[in-house]
């Protein structure tokens, strides 16, 4: 299952539609608090967090930190239109997370999600 966080309804709908069409189960959230609640409520294991870096309330990196703490080794893919900001550099580059730069095509989304899911889990050697 993929947990998607984006505060823009149209982005959430597009991402969910593309991923569902590719066979993934998707749960969406419109803010960080709701993403954490969705993770806690989930009856299915989460395979990937697909998080917008900037979101209302808790940012994508804050959500990742909290969820990964409860599910170590979880794969994380950030989305951002601001790929050179300090936040993106700290949480993507320094922590080794993947980044999908907005705007992206459905094909770019499909390819990046597949790449991250098929990569060894963080911490696996």
FENDA-V470061 format. One line per field, one symbol per residue. ss: DSSP state (h for helix, s for strand, l for the rest). psi: psi as a letter, one per 40 degrees, with the letter a starting at -180 (. if undefined). burial: I if it has 24 or more other C-alpha atoms within 12 Angstrom, else O. Layout:
BEGIN
ss: ???
psi: ???
burial: ???
END
This chain:
BEGIN
ss: lsssslllhhhhhhhhhhhhhllllssssllhhhhhhhhhhllllllssssslllllllhhhhhhhhhhhllllsssssslllllhhhhhhhhllllssssllllhhhhhhhhhhhhhlllllll
psi: ihhhhhehdddddddddddddeeihhhiieidddddddddeheiihdhhhhhdhiibhiddddddddddegiehihhihiegeeidddddddddeeiihhhiiiiddddddddddddeiiiheh.
burial: IIIIIIIOOOIIOIIIOIIOOOOIIIIIIIIIIIIIOIIOOOOOOIIIIIIIIIIOOIIIIIIIIOIIOOOOIIIIIIIIOOIOOOOIOOIIOOOOIIIIOOOOOOOOIIOIIIOIIOOOOOOOO
END
